[in-house]
Amino acid sequence: MTQDEDHRQALPSAHVLDRYRIKRVLGAGGFGITYRANETTLPRDDPSRAVAIKEYLPFEIALRLPDHATVGVIAPEDDEDYRFGLAKFEAEARTLAKFEHPGIVSVRRFFTANNTAYIVMPY
C-alpha cells in the first residue's frame, strides 16, 4: 500500500475521537497512522491542546470500515494476528507511559475505540 493509499484509510479531518478533534495526518506506516489533533476539553489558547495521536491500523491485515471510523480485519484468518498486534501496541503504550525522559516520547494517555487503540502524545 502506498502512502497515499494509507491516507485514504485515515480518520477524516474534523472527526472527533474521544476528546480530540483530528486536524490532519502527520504520517502513515505499516502499523498505523499518526494524526495531529486538538484536545477539545482545553481552552483554545492552551498550548498543551495540540497532540499527536498514533492509531494502530496495520495495513497488511486491517482496514477502515465503511463507517469511516471502525477498524476491521481484511480477512477472518487475520483476526488472531490483529489481536496479537493490538495487545503489543497497548503494552508499548503502557510501558512508554511509565517513563519521563527527554530521549523517550512522552505518552499522555492511551485508549481504545473503533476496535483499535490510540496513543496520545504531546505535539
Secondary structure, DSSP 8 states (H G I E B T S, - for coil): --HHHHHHTS--TT-EETTEEEEEEEEEETTEEEEEEEETTS-TT-GGGEEEEEEE--TTTEEE-TTSS-EEESSGGGHHHHHHHHHHHHHHHHHHHT---TTS----EEEEETTEEEEEEE-
